[in-house]
Amino acid sequence: MVYFDNAATSYPKPEIVYDSIMTAMKEYGANPGRSGHKMALKLSRGIYDTRETMSKLFNVKNPMNIIMTFNATEGLNIGIKGVLKAGDHVITTSMEHNSVLRPIRYIEKYGIENTIVQADSMGRINPRDIKNSIKTNTKLIITTHISNLTGTIMPIGEIGKIAKEHGILYMVDGSQSAGVYDIDIDKMNIDLLAFPGHKGLLGPQGTGALCIKEGIELESYMQGGTGSASHSLDQPDILPDKFESGTENGPGVIGLGAGIKYILDIGMDNIRYHEESLTKHFIEDALKIEGIKIYGPLNVEEHAAVVALNIKDADSSEVSYILDQEYDIAVRPGLHCSPLAHKTIGTLEQGAIRFSFGVFNTHEEIDFCIKALKDIAKEV
């Protein structure tokens, strides 16, 4: 199998991730933060170690300001619903995933306004359009770092500066960038950063986090047992307990920590350079095939390792099926949970075939895929 679906979930994982999860499951898979025996304490310490490793990766001053979640969607919901109140205004973009757009649509019923800034046909956002959308009641700006459809890299540093100058909170969806691209919440003026553990961070599914800059106050949308302040019927106000009710995916978090350590060991820059090389190789060769249209900026300075294309007028799902069944190449067709992004680039009806590359992909796999696309383009 040639796996080009890393934007959905990275695969395979480093062996250290599998080994760490299984060791935690078999040797100390107790309930973290709920018991005082040595197995529970060991798992709690392992979870804290992952928090600490994350804090170094994203320049979070206090590891306890990192909330463990089950995916990026949970982190985005915590941030959006924890910040915005009736009468507030939020700015987002047409390139967002439904994990941003649906919560924003949902809270409209509670009197919260929104402005969706339109990207250009390559998925690029002009920071001036963000600035021009600010109103007196704007409370939050939220953007993706990298489009999950076009791979367009957004100018989050510039947007963060605009937000800071206007006293507005800035939230970033790092689903396609965490673990590959540098994210410094201080330098980039990011107040809230949500990301999954199972993509670029090379951890298992069922993991993720929300980084909250010191001093940012959020309302909790879920309450329950935390193992702390158990005498009180009120939710604890301390972090991370305020947002971590219920038993965590302890072995998963241990695996996530192992994935991040793997990234730090081999160097995030090295991973990014490898993915940029694969992306450049794929785009340059695919553009030579008659009938193929590729979307996005098409240069690695603006275009991450997520490439969407179509072959003539062929249905994207049909092409994906051929790649899977006849060539054993895994990709993702359709609308990618990003309908406004597809509308922006003109593919809402046809969808698109998304190829997304990761640290374990090779140039030989790119060559094999290009040959498959040439064959298919002759037939459709």
Residue pairs with C-beta under 8 A, 6 or more apart in sequence:
1 328
1 329
1 330
2 327
2 328
2 329
2 330
2 361
2 365
2 368
2 369
3 11
3 12
3 330
3 358
3 361
4 329
4 330
4 331
4 355
4 356
4 357
4 361
4 365
4 369
5 11
5 330
5 331
5 332
5 354
5 356
6 199
6 200
6 305
6 356
6 357
6 358
6 361
7 148
7 176
7 199
7 306
7 332
7 354
7 356
8 199
8 332
8 356
9 198
9 199
9 205
10 198
10 199
10 200
10 202
10 358
10 359
11 358
12 360
13 202
13 203
13 204
13 255
13 259
14 202
14 258
14 259
14 262
16 258
16 259
16 261
16 262
17 202
17 203
17 204
17 255
17 256
17 258
17 259
17 262
18 255
19 258
20 254
20 255
20 257
20 258
21 204
21 251
21 252
21 254
21 255
21 258
23 254
24 43
24 46
24 250
24 251
24 254
24 255
25 251
28 38
28 39
28 42
28 43
28 46
29 39
29 43
29 250
29 251
30 37
30 39
30 40
30 42
30 43
31 40
31 43
31 247
31 250
32 40
32 43
32 44
32 47
32 247
32 248
32 250
33 40
33 44
33 226
33 227
33 228
33 248
34 40
34 225
34 227
34 247
43 250
43 251
43 254
46 250
46 253
46 254
46 257
47 68
47 248
47 250
47 253
47 254
48 63
49 257
50 68
50 253
50 254
50 256
50 257
50 260
51 63
51 64
51 66
51 68
51 240
52 63
53 257
53 260
53 261
53 264
54 60
54 63
54 66
54 209
54 211
54 260
55 61
55 62
55 63
55 65
55 66
56 264
57 178
57 179
57 183
57 260
57 263
57 264
58 178
58 183
58 184
58 185
58 193
58 211
59 184
59 185
59 186
59 187
60 66
60 185
60 211
60 213
61 214
62 214
62 239
64 238
64 239
64 240
65 211
65 212
65 213
65 214
65 239
65 240
66 209
66 210
66 211
66 212
66 240
67 75
67 78
67 209
67 210
67 211
67 212
67 239
67 240
67 243
67 244
68 207
68 208
68 209
68 240
68 244
68 248
68 249
68 253
69 75
69 78
69 194
69 207
69 208
69 209
69 210
70 206
70 207
70 208
70 249
71 196
71 198
71 205
71 206
71 207
71 208
72 99
72 173
72 174
72 175
72 194
72 195
72 196
72 208
73 99
74 208
74 210
75 194
75 195
75 208
75 209
75 210
76 99
76 100
76 103
76 142
76 171
76 173
76 194
77 99
77 103
77 221
78 194
78 210
78 218
78 220
78 221
78 243
79 142
79 171
79 192
79 194
79 210
79 212
79 218
80 90
80 100
80 103
80 104
80 107
80 140
80 142
80 171
81 103
81 107
81 219
81 221
82 218
82 219
82 220
82 221
83 139
83 140
83 169
83 171
83 192
83 218
84 90
84 107
84 112
84 139
84 140
85 110
85 112
85 139
86 110
86 111
86 112
87 111
87 112
87 137
88 112
88 113
88 137
88 138
88 139
88 140
89 112
89 113
89 114
89 115
89 135
89 137
89 138
89 139
90 104
90 112
90 113
90 114
90 115
90 138
90 139
90 140
90 141
90 142
91 114
91 115
91 117
91 130
91 133
91 134
91 138
91 140
91 141
91 142
92 100
92 101
92 104
92 114
92 115
92 116
92 117
92 141
92 142
92 143
93 116
93 117
93 118
93 119
93 125
93 130
93 143
93 144
93 154
94 116
94 117
94 118
94 119
94 340
94 341
94 343
94 344
95 119
95 123
95 125
95 143
95 144
95 147
95 149
95 150
95 152
95 154
95 338
95 340
95 341
95 344
96 142
96 143
96 144
96 173
96 338
96 340
96 341
97 144
97 148
97 173
97 175
97 336
97 337
97 338
98 337
98 338
98 339
99 173
99 175
99 337
100 142
100 144
100 173
101 116
101 340
104 112
104 114
104 142
105 114
108 114
113 135
113 137
115 133
115 135
116 340
117 125
117 129
117 130
117 133
118 129
118 344
119 125
119 152
119 341
119 344
120 126
120 344
121 344
121 345
121 346
122 150
122 152
122 295
122 296
122 297
122 298
122 345
123 147
123 149
123 150
123 151
123 152
123 295
123 296
123 297
123 341
123 344
123 345
124 152
124 154
124 297
124 302
125 143
125 154
125 155
125 159
127 155
127 158
127 159
127 162
130 141
130 143
130 159
130 162
131 162
131 166
134 162
134 166
134 168
138 166
138 168
139 168
139 169
140 168
140 169
140 170
140 171
141 159
141 162
141 163
141 168
141 169
141 170
141 171
142 170
142 171
142 172
142 173
143 154
143 156
143 159
143 171
143 172
143 173
144 154
144 172
144 173
144 175
144 176
145 153
145 154
145 156
145 172
145 173
145 174
145 175
145 176
145 177
145 181
145 183
146 152
146 153
146 154
146 175
146 176
146 177
146 181
146 304
146 306
147 154
147 176
147 296
147 306
147 338
147 341
148 175
148 176
148 306
148 336
148 337
148 338
148 341
149 295
149 306
149 308
149 336
149 338
149 341
149 342
149 345
149 352
149 354
150 295
150 296
150 297
150 303
150 306
150 308
150 341
150 345
151 176
151 279
151 296
151 297
151 303
151 304
151 305
151 306
151 307
151 308
151 356
152 296
152 297
152 302
152 303
152 304
153 177
153 181
153 297
153 301
153 302
153 303
153 304
156 172
156 188
156 190
157 187
157 188
157 189
159 170
160 170
160 172
160 188
160 189
160 190
161 189
163 169
163 170
163 189
163 191
164 170
164 189
169 191
169 192
169 216
170 189
170 190
170 191
170 192
171 190
171 191
171 192
171 193
171 194
172 183
172 188
172 190
172 192
172 193
172 194
173 194
173 195
174 183
174 193
174 194
174 195
175 194
175 195
175 196
175 199
176 199
176 200
176 304
176 306
177 183
177 195
177 200
177 304
178 195
178 196
178 199
178 200
178 201
179 199
179 200
179 201
179 202
179 259
179 260
179 263
179 268
179 271
180 200
180 268
180 271
180 272
180 275
180 304
180 305
181 268
181 272
181 304
182 268
183 190
183 193
185 191
185 193
185 211
185 213
190 211
190 213
191 212
191 213
191 216
192 210
192 211
192 212
192 213
192 216
193 210
193 211
194 208
194 209
194 210
194 211
195 201
195 208
195 209
196 207
196 208
197 203
197 204
197 205
197 206
197 207
197 208
197 209
197 252
197 253
197 256
197 259
198 204
198 205
198 206
198 207
198 208
200 358
201 256
201 259
201 260
201 263
202 259
202 260
202 262
202 263
202 359
203 252
203 255
203 256
203 257
203 258
203 259
203 260
204 252
204 255
204 256
205 252
206 249
206 252
207 249
207 252
207 253
207 255
207 256
210 243
212 218
212 239
218 242
218 243
220 235
220 242
220 243
222 243
222 245
223 235
223 245
224 235
224 245
224 246
225 245
225 246
226 235
226 236
226 241
226 244
226 245
227 241
228 236
228 238
228 241
229 236
229 241
235 242
235 245
236 242
263 271
266 359
271 359
274 359
275 304
275 305
275 357
275 358
275 359
276 300
276 305
277 363
278 305
278 357
278 361
278 362
278 363
278 366
279 300
279 303
279 304
279 305
279 307
279 357
280 300
281 363
281 366
282 307
282 355
282 357
282 366
282 369
282 370
283 294
283 298
283 303
283 307
285 366
285 367
285 370
286 292
286 294
286 307
286 309
286 370
286 373
287 294
287 298
289 370
289 373
289 374
289 377
290 377
291 311
291 312
291 377
291 380
292 309
292 310
292 311
292 373
292 377
293 309
293 310
294 307
294 308
294 309
295 308
295 309
295 345
295 347
295 352
296 302
296 303
296 307
296 308
296 345
297 303
305 356
305 357
305 358
306 354
306 355
306 356
307 354
307 355
307 356
307 357
308 336
308 345
308 347
308 352
308 353
308 354
308 355
309 352
309 353
309 355
310 316
310 319
310 347
310 350
310 351
310 352
310 353
311 319
311 353
311 373
311 376
311 377
311 380
312 377
312 380
313 350
314 376
314 380
315 333
315 350
315 351
316 333
316 334
316 350
316 351
316 352
316 353
317 333
317 334
317 351
318 380
319 333
319 353
319 376
319 380
320 331
320 332
320 333
320 353
322 376
323 329
323 330
323 331
323 353
323 369
323 372
323 376
324 330
324 331
326 372
327 368
327 369
327 372
329 368
329 369
329 372
331 353
331 354
331 355
331 356
332 353
332 354
332 356
333 351
333 352
333 353
333 354
334 351
334 352
335 342
335 348
335 351
336 342
336 352
336 354
339 348
342 348
342 351
342 352
345 352
355 369
357 366
